[in-house]
């Protein structure tokens, strides 16, 4: 049984190590990217501005520091499993940032993130419980093989969903912060009301801290883009934390906007297509400085395009609408967690 003092120390380390590391190093890292010419056009502004990219390597470093702090303090392999899966996804994303991988190559490589994560179960058999918990009704019976296969497949699904929510200033940082907070609440409720390990709760905090700091630099008008290395890493951490926390259903509810966006996009373009190679764009920047939904028949159907069909919006206004949708999903996620672990 962990004492209250030890629990407070563990939770503080998990949150403040990545937070302070990123707050102290972000300005210097962005200057480094600018000196190396690693900048991208912010295409949704007129004239287009140059923004340092990718911030993914620094974001991963912050997440790694946080999870290692938890692992060293607790001698647990749970944060190691989470950061292994995130590390593989980060590496795939960084390769895509530097060389541009194919639309079908990325999902296949991201299966390796799931394999890296689930591989730790060989050293720690209770890394995750092969049961899906439902509110007010019976849970599924334990099926280790089926659950593990689903966990592996979840990594490319969730990471690509996060990646597709990374198109506008502040979109991915707001999305990750809100959904990670919903995840944190779910694991916290399980910890308090179901006697779950405090280590599982501490393992969620680095993602909260990293996304919170990134929001300071990624919100409108963006001073940093994460690149695929950042968004894929965020998605892999979220997937791993949902599994180790045993809050899969609540996690899925929290990311419903991303799931819908992925479904609309993949169904409209008929499969995995690298977004930088799409022939038509779902939106365009009008002469009024606002974003408009594309009227081209072949344009991908995305969540953003559906929102803009109601009328053009500024980039800031568009992201605010997406944040509101995400907030509603996260509230529903918290309600699911309450029904599951409290009632």
Residue pairs with C-beta under 8 A, 6 or more apart in sequence:
2 10
2 198
7 198
9 73
10 70
10 73
10 74
10 198
10 199
10 202
11 198
11 201
11 202
11 205
13 66
13 69
13 70
13 73
13 202
14 66
14 69
14 70
14 202
14 203
14 205
14 206
14 209
15 66
15 205
15 206
15 208
15 209
16 209
17 65
17 66
17 69
17 206
17 209
18 62
18 63
18 65
18 66
18 206
18 209
18 210
18 213
19 62
19 209
19 212
19 213
21 61
21 62
21 65
22 58
22 59
22 62
22 209
22 210
22 213
22 214
23 213
25 58
25 61
26 55
26 58
26 213
26 216
26 217
26 224
29 55
29 58
30 52
30 55
30 217
30 223
30 224
33 39
33 52
33 53
33 54
33 55
34 52
38 52
38 53
38 54
39 50
39 51
39 52
39 53
40 50
40 51
40 53
40 225
41 48
41 49
41 50
41 51
42 48
42 49
42 50
42 51
42 169
42 221
42 222
43 285
44 168
44 169
44 285
44 291
44 315
45 221
45 285
45 315
46 285
46 289
49 221
51 222
51 223
51 224
51 225
52 223
52 224
52 225
53 97
53 224
53 225
53 226
53 227
54 93
54 94
54 97
54 225
54 226
54 227
54 228
54 229
54 230
55 214
55 217
55 218
55 224
55 225
55 226
55 227
55 230
56 90
56 93
56 94
56 97
56 226
56 227
56 228
56 229
56 230
56 231
56 233
57 90
57 94
57 229
59 210
59 214
59 226
59 229
59 230
59 233
59 234
60 86
60 87
60 90
60 229
60 230
60 233
62 206
62 209
62 210
62 213
63 83
63 86
63 206
63 207
63 210
63 233
63 237
64 83
64 87
65 206
66 205
66 206
66 209
66 210
67 79
67 80
67 82
67 83
67 203
67 206
68 79
68 83
70 76
70 78
70 79
70 199
70 202
70 203
70 205
70 206
71 77
71 78
71 79
71 80
74 199
74 202
76 199
77 120
77 123
77 124
77 127
78 124
78 127
78 197
78 199
78 200
78 203
78 244
79 199
79 202
79 203
79 206
80 120
81 117
81 118
81 120
81 121
81 124
81 127
81 240
81 244
82 117
82 203
82 237
82 240
82 241
82 244
83 237
84 116
84 117
84 119
84 120
85 113
85 114
85 116
85 117
85 155
85 236
85 237
85 239
85 240
86 113
86 233
86 236
86 237
86 240
87 116
87 233
88 110
88 112
88 113
88 116
88 236
89 110
89 113
89 155
89 159
89 232
89 233
89 235
89 236
90 229
90 230
90 232
90 233
90 236
91 229
92 101
92 106
92 109
92 110
92 112
92 113
92 228
92 232
93 163
93 227
93 228
93 229
93 230
93 231
93 232
93 233
94 227
94 228
94 229
95 101
96 106
96 228
96 229
96 232
97 227
97 228
97 229
100 274
100 276
101 109
101 274
102 274
103 271
103 272
103 273
103 274
103 275
103 277
104 271
104 272
106 156
106 160
106 228
106 232
106 272
106 274
107 156
107 160
107 272
108 156
110 155
110 156
110 159
110 160
110 232
110 236
111 152
111 153
111 155
111 156
113 155
113 156
113 159
113 236
114 151
114 152
114 153
114 154
114 155
114 156
114 239
115 152
117 151
117 152
117 155
117 236
117 239
117 240
117 243
118 127
118 148
118 151
118 152
120 127
121 127
121 128
121 148
127 244
128 147
128 151
128 243
128 244
128 246
129 142
129 246
130 142
130 143
130 144
130 146
130 147
130 148
131 139
131 140
131 141
131 142
131 147
131 246
132 139
132 140
132 147
132 248
132 249
133 139
133 246
133 247
133 248
133 249
133 340
134 140
134 249
134 340
135 249
135 336
135 339
135 340
135 343
136 339
136 343
151 239
151 243
154 239
154 242
154 243
155 235
155 236
155 239
155 240
157 262
158 235
158 236
158 238
158 239
158 255
159 231
159 232
159 235
159 236
159 239
160 232
160 235
160 262
160 272
161 235
161 255
161 258
161 259
161 261
161 262
162 172
162 175
162 176
162 231
162 232
162 234
162 235
162 238
162 255
162 258
163 228
163 231
163 232
163 235
164 258
164 261
164 262
164 265
164 275
164 302
165 171
165 172
165 175
165 231
165 257
165 258
165 261
165 322
166 172
166 226
166 228
166 230
166 231
167 304
168 304
168 315
168 318
168 319
168 322
169 218
169 219
169 220
169 221
169 222
169 315
169 316
169 319
170 215
170 218
170 219
170 220
170 222
170 319
170 323
171 319
171 322
172 218
172 226
172 230
172 231
172 234
173 211
173 214
173 215
173 218
173 219
173 226
174 215
174 219
174 319
174 322
174 323
174 326
175 257
175 258
175 322
175 323
175 326
176 207
176 211
176 214
176 234
176 238
177 208
177 211
177 212
177 215
178 254
178 323
178 326
178 327
178 330
179 238
179 251
179 254
179 255
179 326
179 329
179 330
179 333
180 204
180 207
180 208
180 211
180 238
180 241
181 208
181 330
182 250
182 251
182 254
182 329
182 330
182 333
182 334
182 337
183 204
183 207
183 238
183 241
183 242
183 245
183 247
183 250
183 251
183 254
183 333
184 201
184 204
184 205
184 208
185 333
185 334
185 337
186 245
186 247
186 250
186 251
186 333
186 334
186 336
186 337
186 340
186 341
187 196
187 200
187 201
187 204
187 241
187 245
187 246
187 247
188 201
189 337
189 338
189 340
189 341
189 342
190 196
190 200
190 245
190 246
190 247
190 337
190 340
190 341
191 197
191 198
191 200
191 201
192 341
193 341
193 342
194 341
196 245
196 246
200 244
200 245
200 246
201 245
203 241
203 244
203 245
204 241
204 245
206 237
207 234
207 237
207 238
207 241
211 234
214 224
214 226
214 230
217 223
217 224
218 224
218 225
218 226
220 315
220 316
220 319
226 234
238 251
238 255
241 251
242 248
242 251
242 252
245 251
247 337
247 340
249 336
249 340
250 333
250 334
250 336
250 337
250 340
251 333
252 259
253 329
253 332
253 333
253 336
254 326
254 329
254 330
254 332
254 333
255 329
256 329
256 332
257 303
257 322
257 325
257 326
257 329
260 303
261 302
261 303
261 304
264 300
264 301
264 302
264 303
264 306
265 300
265 301
265 302
266 272
267 301
268 300
268 301
268 302
269 278
269 300
278 300
279 298
280 294
280 296
280 298
280 299
280 300
281 294
281 299
281 300
282 293
282 294
282 299
282 300
282 301
282 302
282 304
282 305
283 291
283 292
283 293
283 294
283 302
283 304
283 305
283 308
284 291
284 292
284 294
285 291
285 292
286 292
286 312
288 312
289 314
290 312
290 313
290 314
291 304
291 308
291 312
291 313
291 314
291 315
291 318
292 308
292 312
293 305
293 306
293 308
293 309
293 312
294 305
299 305
303 322
303 325
304 318
304 322
307 313
307 318
307 321
307 322
308 318
313 321
